[in-house]
């Protein structure tokens, strides 16, 4: 292996979880020793962000390296609506064009049709679903539609989804280790810990529309701890196949959690631009590129994943990206980066009334406009966003307000 590059890539994404739900980012009753091991072997990013507090725009940005607004994907999509166009090159397309074997096991949610599904975007193999979630056991949507696909076809494959996606990943890595010819890109996108809150070992506990949001903290904890066991299986398989040194492993979330999540010091959650909705953990392990046990407090964002993974493997990008290579000199620029967010969500139900929001982070400062109210926080010293400093810094408030309204 080239000492300054990775050969293979494993991208692991969790869903609808709190920043403090995994070790070593939080302290709770949830035990995640395998994720902690991954962090100890690599670099942990403490100030990492989702580009949106909901699924579709965040995942689209992660896969392309571009802001959701530049993709025209600033809200979730439903069946019958257009997904991510194939004119936008994804990580999978870049890697496939470079001779990689590519696979997605788990959640896609960037298009429902063959023409905007995973295989159209560069994935050779796909076992997973297109919707925001499916039941962990029946593999139906909340409205009762069969939704587990292999490639472009619905399949009936019994099992707990976390195990199904992990088993496929293990077999994919084992084949790569046995054949040894092609490098690989594996995107393992778990649906845990989205509702329905279904722990492993309860096969008869399938959920209907009316019971979809049932479940308690103990179910949530069991689902996350099983995620950790699954991550351990993937890491152990890489080692067993002699691929640990050659493979970059990156683990993160697509956004923050809500009802049952442990958000650490952060306020609010899913669907908002407060820190609890957009601050996410990130771990990057690649023995030849980062030192074990490193911790970075430099702000980053999911759009950085695409340029970072491509640069780490020596694959060139031919489309413009808004993210930067976290392992390159651009991440060490003397001036702080400026990050932009905006969201205008529809009201989903009577007890979930949405509102327009905008936010900016530049260095230690975060500006937030939420439904007509504006705030300015020193986010380094006030991560819980409790002390509004706007009235003390009117010029900075005005500057960031104007930036938030600009065509960034």
C-alpha positions in Angstrom: 0.0 0.0 0.0 1.1 3.6 -0.7 1.9 5.0 2.7 0.0 8.2 2.0 -3.2 6.6 0.7 -5.9 4.2 1.6 -6.9 1.4 -0.8 -10.4 0.6 0.4 -13.2 2.7 2.1 -15.9 1.7 4.5 -18.4 4.5 5.3 -20.8 3.8 8.2 -23.8 6.0 8.9 -26.2 5.9 11.8 -29.6 7.6 11.7 -31.7 9.7 14.1 -29.4 9.4 17.1 -28.1 11.8 19.6 -24.5 13.1 19.8 -24.1 11.5 23.3 -25.5 8.1 22.4 -22.1 6.6 21.5 -18.8 6.4 23.3 -16.5 8.3 23.5 -18.7 11.3 22.6 -21.2 10.9 25.4 -21.8 9.3 28.8 -25.0 7.4 29.3 -26.1 3.8 30.0 -25.4 2.9 26.4 -22.2 0.9 26.0 -20.4 1.0 22.6 -17.0 -0.6 23.1 -16.4 -1.3 19.4 -17.1 2.3 18.4 -14.9 3.5 21.2 -12.2 1.2 19.9 -12.5 2.7 16.4 -12.1 6.2 17.9 -9.1 5.1 19.9 -7.5 3.7 16.7 -8.2 6.9 14.7 -9.2 10.5 14.9 -12.3 11.8 16.6 -14.0 15.0 15.4 -15.8 16.8 18.1 -17.2 19.7 16.1 -18.7 17.9 13.1 -21.9 18.9 11.5 -24.7 17.6 9.3 -25.5 20.1 6.4 -29.2 19.7 7.3 -31.2 18.4 10.2 -33.2 15.9 8.1 -32.3 12.9 5.9 -32.4 13.6 2.2 -30.5 16.9 2.0 -27.9 15.7 4.4 -27.3 12.4 2.6 -27.3 14.1 -0.8 -24.6 16.6 0.4 -22.5 13.8 1.9 -22.6 11.7 -1.3 -21.7 14.7 -3.6 -19.7 17.1 -1.4 -22.1 19.9 -2.3 -24.5 22.0 -0.2 -28.2 20.8 -0.4 -29.3 24.1 -1.9 -26.7 23.7 -4.7 -28.3 20.3 -5.5 -31.9 21.6 -5.3 -32.5 19.1 -2.5 -33.4 21.0 0.7 -36.2 18.8 2.0 -37.1 15.1 2.2 -38.7 13.5 -0.9 -41.7 11.1 -1.2 -42.7 8.4 -3.6 -43.4 9.9 -7.0 -41.0 12.8 -6.5 -37.7 13.1 -8.4 -34.6 12.1 -6.5 -30.9 13.0 -6.9 -30.2 13.3 -10.6 -27.5 11.2 -12.1 -25.9 14.3 -13.5 -24.6 14.8 -9.9 -21.7 12.5 -9.4 -21.7 10.6 -6.1 -18.9 8.9 -4.2 -20.1 5.6 -5.6 -19.8 6.9 -9.2 -16.4 8.3 -8.6 -15.1 5.1 -7.1 -16.8 2.8 -9.7 -15.3 4.9 -12.5 -11.9 4.4 -10.9 -12.2 0.6 -10.9 -13.6 0.1 -7.4 -16.2 -2.5 -6.5 -19.0 -0.6 -4.8 -21.9 -1.6 -2.5 -24.6 0.0 -0.5 -26.3 -2.0 2.3 -29.0 -0.1 4.1 -30.8 3.2 3.5 -30.7 5.1 0.2 -33.5 7.8 0.4 -32.2 9.8 -2.5 -34.7 8.5 -5.1 -37.4 5.9 -5.4 -37.1 4.9 -9.1 -34.6 2.8 -11.0 -33.3 5.9 -12.8 -32.4 7.7 -9.5 -31.8 4.6 -7.3 -28.4 3.3 -5.9 -27.5 1.2 -9.0 -28.0 4.2 -11.3 -25.6 6.2 -9.1 -22.7 3.8 -9.2 -23.4 1.1 -6.7 -22.7 -2.4 -8.1 -24.5 -4.1 -5.2 -27.5 -2.9 -3.2 -29.5 -4.5 -0.4 -31.7 -1.9 1.4 -34.5 0.5 1.0 -35.4 3.8 -0.6 -37.8 5.2 2.0 -37.0 7.1 5.2 -37.4 3.9 7.1 -38.8 0.4 7.1 -39.9 -1.9 9.9 -36.8 -3.8 11.2 -38.5 -7.2 10.8 -41.3 -7.0 8.3 -39.4 -4.7 6.0 -42.6 -2.8 5.2 -43.0 1.0 5.3 -45.2 2.6 7.9 -48.1 2.4 5.3 -47.6 -1.3 4.9 -45.7 -1.3 1.5 -43.0 -4.0 1.0 -39.8 -2.0 0.6 -36.7 -4.2 0.9 -34.8 -4.3 -2.4 -31.9 -6.3 -3.8 -30.7 -4.3 -6.7 -33.9 -3.0 -8.4 -36.2 -5.8 -7.3 -38.3 -6.2 -4.1 -37.1 -9.3 -2.1 -38.4 -11.3 0.8 -35.4 -11.9 3.0 -36.2 -12.6 6.7 -34.2 -11.0 9.4 -33.5 -8.0 11.6 -32.3 -5.2 9.3 -29.2 -4.3 11.3 -28.1 -8.0 10.9 -29.1 -8.2 7.2 -27.0 -5.2 6.3 -24.1 -6.3 8.5 -24.1 -9.8 7.1 -24.0 -8.5 3.5 -21.1 -6.2 4.5 -19.2 -9.0 6.0 -19.6 -11.2 2.9 -18.7 -8.3 0.7 -15.4 -7.7 2.6 -14.7 -11.4 2.7 -15.0 -11.6 -1.1 -12.7 -8.6 -1.5 -10.2 -10.3 0.8 -10.3 -13.6 -1.1 -10.2 -12.1 -4.6 -7.8 -9.2 -3.8 -7.9 -7.7 -7.2 -10.2 -4.7 -7.0 -10.3 -2.1 -4.2 -13.8 -1.5 -2.8 -16.1 1.2 -1.5 -18.7 0.0 1.0 -21.4 2.3 2.2 -23.1 0.8 5.3 -26.2 2.9 6.0 -28.1 1.5 9.0 -31.7 2.4 9.6 -31.0 2.2 13.4 -32.0 4.0 15.5 -35.0 5.4 13.7 -38.5 4.5 14.8 -40.1 2.0 15.1 -37.9 1.4 18.1 -37.3 -2.3 17.6 -34.6 -4.1 19.5 -33.0 -7.4 18.2 -34.5 -10.7 19.2 -38.2 -9.7 18.9 -39.1 -11.1 15.5 -42.8 -11.1 16.3 -42.7 -7.4 17.3 -43.5 -5.9 13.9 -45.1 -2.4 13.8 -48.1 -0.9 12.1 -48.9 2.7 11.3 -50.5 3.2 14.8 -47.6 1.6 16.8 -44.7 3.0 14.7 -43.7 5.4 17.4 -44.2 3.1 20.3 -41.2 1.8 22.3 -39.1 3.0 25.2 -35.6 4.0 26.1 -34.7 0.3 26.8 -35.6 -0.6 23.2 -33.5 2.3 21.9 -30.5 1.3 24.0 -30.7 -2.3 22.8 -30.8 -1.2 19.2 -27.8 1.0 19.5 -25.8 -1.6 21.5 -26.5 -4.1 18.7 -25.3 -1.5 16.2 -22.0 -1.4 18.1 -21.7 -5.2 18.0 -22.3 -5.0 14.2 -19.6 -2.3 13.8 -17.3 -4.7 15.7 -18.1 -7.5 13.3 -17.2 -5.3 10.3 -13.9 -4.2 11.9 -13.0 -7.8 12.9 -13.7 -8.9 9.3 -11.4 -6.3 7.9 -8.6 -7.5 10.3 -9.3 -11.2 9.5 -9.0 -10.5 5.8 -5.7 -8.6 6.3 -7.4 -5.3 5.1 -7.3 -3.3 8.3 -4.2 -1.3 7.4 -5.4 -0.7 3.8 -8.9 0.5 4.6 -10.2 3.9 5.7 -13.2 3.5 8.0 -15.4 6.6 8.6 -18.3 6.5 11.0 -20.9 9.3 11.5 -24.6 10.2 11.6 -26.8 11.9 8.9 -28.3 14.3 11.6 -29.3 14.5 15.2 -32.0 12.6 17.0 -35.2 13.4 18.9 -37.5 11.6 21.2 -35.2 9.0 22.9 -31.8 10.5 22.0 -29.0 11.5 24.4 -27.8 14.8 23.0 -25.0 15.5 25.4 -24.7 19.3 26.1 -26.7 20.3 23.0 -30.1 21.8 22.8 -33.1 20.7 20.6 -32.8 18.0 17.9 -34.0 16.5 14.7 -35.5 19.1 12.3 -33.9 22.1 13.8 -30.7 24.1 13.3 -29.9 24.1 17.0 -26.8 22.1 17.8 -28.8 19.1 18.8 -30.2 18.8 15.3 -26.9 19.2 13.3 -23.9 18.4 15.6 -22.9 14.8 14.9 -20.0 12.6 15.9 -17.4 11.6 13.3 -14.6 9.1 13.5 -12.0 8.5 10.8 -9.6 5.6 11.0 -6.8 5.0 8.5 -3.5 3.9 10.0 -1.3 5.4 7.3 -3.1 8.8 7.2 -4.0 9.6 10.8 -2.5 8.8 14.2 -4.3 6.7 16.7 -6.1 8.6 19.5 -6.2 12.0 17.8 -8.9 14.5 18.6 -9.8 17.4 16.3 -12.0 20.3 17.4 -11.8 22.0 14.0 -15.3 22.3 12.6 -16.2 20.1 9.7 -19.3 19.1 7.8 -20.6 16.0 6.0 -19.8 17.6 2.7 -16.2 17.2 3.6 -16.5 13.4 3.4 -16.6 13.2 -0.4 -13.4 15.2 -1.0 -11.7 13.6 1.9 -12.4 10.0 0.8 -11.5 10.7 -2.8 -8.2 12.4 -1.8 -7.3 9.7 0.6 -7.6 7.1 -2.2 -6.1 9.2 -4.9 -9.3 9.4 -6.9 -9.8 12.7 -8.8 -13.0 14.7 -8.6 -14.2 16.4 -11.8 -17.2 18.3 -10.3 -17.0 21.2 -8.0 -17.5 20.5 -4.3 -18.3 22.8 -1.4 -16.5 20.5 1.1 -12.8 20.3 1.8 -10.3 17.5 2.2 -10.0 17.1 6.0 -6.6 15.5 5.6 -5.2 18.2 3.3 -3.7 21.7 3.8 -7.1 23.4 3.1 -8.4 22.1 6.5 -5.6 24.0 8.2 -6.4 27.5 6.7 -5.6 30.4 9.0 -9.0 31.9 8.7 -12.0 30.0 10.2 -14.3 28.4 7.7 -17.9 29.6 7.4 -20.7 27.1 7.4 -24.2 27.8 6.2 -27.6 26.2 6.9 -31.2 26.9 6.0 -34.3 24.8 6.3 -38.0 25.5 5.7 -39.9 22.4 6.6 -43.6 21.6 6.2 -45.8 20.9 9.2 -45.9 17.1 9.4 -48.7 16.7 12.0 -50.5 18.7 14.6 -47.9 18.1 17.3 -45.0 18.8 15.0 -45.3 22.3 13.6 -42.2 23.3 11.6 -40.8 26.7 10.9 -38.1 28.4 8.8 -34.6 28.6 10.1 -31.2 29.8 9.1 -27.8 29.4 10.7 -24.1 30.2 10.2 -21.1 29.1 12.1 -17.8 30.9 11.7 -15.1 30.1 14.2 -16.5 30.3 17.7 -19.6 32.2 16.6 -22.9 30.8 15.6 -25.8 32.9 14.3 -29.3 31.4 14.4 -32.5 32.7 13.0 -35.5 30.6 14.1 -39.0 31.5 13.0 -38.4 35.3 13.4 -36.2 35.2 16.5 -32.4 35.6 16.2 -29.6 34.5 18.4 -25.8 34.8 18.5 -23.8 32.3 20.5 -20.2 31.7 21.5 -20.5 28.1 20.6 -17.1 27.1 22.0 -18.0 28.3 25.5 -21.7 27.9 25.3 -22.4 24.6 23.3 -25.9 24.4 24.9 -26.9 27.7 23.2 -28.2 29.3 26.4 -26.6 32.7 26.4 -27.7 35.0 23.5 -24.9 37.5 22.9 -26.5 39.3 20.0 -27.2 42.5 21.9 -23.6 42.7 23.0 -22.2 42.2 19.5 -24.6 44.1 17.2 -22.1 44.6 14.4 -21.3 40.9 14.3 -25.0 40.0 14.5 -25.7 42.2 11.5 -22.9 40.8 9.5 -23.9 37.2 10.1 -27.5 38.0 9.5 -26.7 39.4 6.1 -24.5 36.4 5.3 -27.3 34.1 6.2 -29.6 35.8 3.7 -27.0 35.9 0.9 -26.7 33.5 -2.0 -24.0 31.4 -0.5 
